[in-house]
Amino acid sequence: MGSKDPRIDAYIAKAAPFAQPILQRFRSLVHKACPDVQETIKWGMPSFEYKGPFCSMAAFKKHCVFGFWKAALLDESQKDSDAAAMNWGAPGRDPIPARIESDADLPSDATILRLIRKAAKLNDEGVKVPLQRKVRKPLPLPRDFAAAIAKSKTASKVFAEFSPSCKREYIEWITEAKREETRSNRIATAVEWIAEGKQRNWKYMKK
C-alpha cells in the first residue's frame, strides 16, 4: 500500500494559490497510476518513491516543476512527444524546469498517467540510469616536458601509448610545481619513470 506524508500537505498549503491545485492534481495522479507509491520530502521538495527514487514536484513564486528520476530513459522510450512536451527533469540531479503556471500548461490526465506508469515500469524492471561520465579534454603537453621526452626514444614510445588519463596525471604533476627547480626535477623523474613503463602513481598501484 502507498502512503501519504503530512509534510507534503503542509508544503502544498504554504504554496502560492495558483500552485496548490497544480500540485494536488499531480499528487493525485501519481497515487492513481502507482497505488504503492511512498511520499517523502527530499531536497526540500515533495518526492515520491516506488522501488527507489521515482518522481518529484516543487512550487516556486510563479511556476511549478515536476520531474521523473529516470527522465532520460522515459524520453528515450517515448515514440510520441509526451515526455518532451512536459519537459520533465531529474530532481536532485540536473532538474529541467517545466514552467507550469496553471492547469492549462499541463497535458491531459491520460497523458500524465501514461508517463507515470511508464516510469513505474522502469522501476519494476530494475532499469538503472546509465552513468554519464564527462569526457575531459586532453591537457596540452608542456614544451619543456615534450622536449625532455623526445630525447628518449623509449620514453617517447611509452608515453605515446599511455592512456589520456595517464598522460594527464604526469602533465598535472609537472604543471603544479611551484618552483622551476621542482618542475625540472619532476620532468627528469617523469622521463625516467616513463621509460621504465611506469605510470605517475606507480608506487601506489597494486602489484
BELMOJO-V79727 format. One record per pair of residues at least 4 apart in sequence whose C-alpha atoms are under 6 Angstrom apart, sorted by the first residue. I is the first residue (numbers start at 1). J is the second residue. Records with the same first field share a line. If there is no record, write none. Layout:
I=J + J
This chain:
1=36
2=35 + 36 + 37 + 38
3=38
4=39
5=39 + 40
8=46
12=20
21=25
22=103
30=34
31=35
33=113 + 117
37=49 + 50
38=48 + 49
39=47 + 48
40=47
41=45 + 46 + 47
45=58
46=56 + 57
47=55 + 56
48=54 + 55 + 56
49=53 + 54
50=54
51=123
54=68 + 69
55=67 + 68 + 69
56=66 + 67
57=65 + 66
58=64 + 65
59=64
60=64
63=99 + 100 + 101
64=99 + 100
65=97 + 98
67=88 + 89 + 90 + 91
68=90
69=90
71=90
75=83
81=85
87=98
89=95 + 96
90=94 + 95
91=95
100=105
109=113
122=127
145=187
149=155 + 156 + 191
150=156
154=195
155=159 + 194 + 195
162=166
168=172
170=200
172=176
174=183
177=182 + 183
186=190
190=194
193=198
194=198
198=202
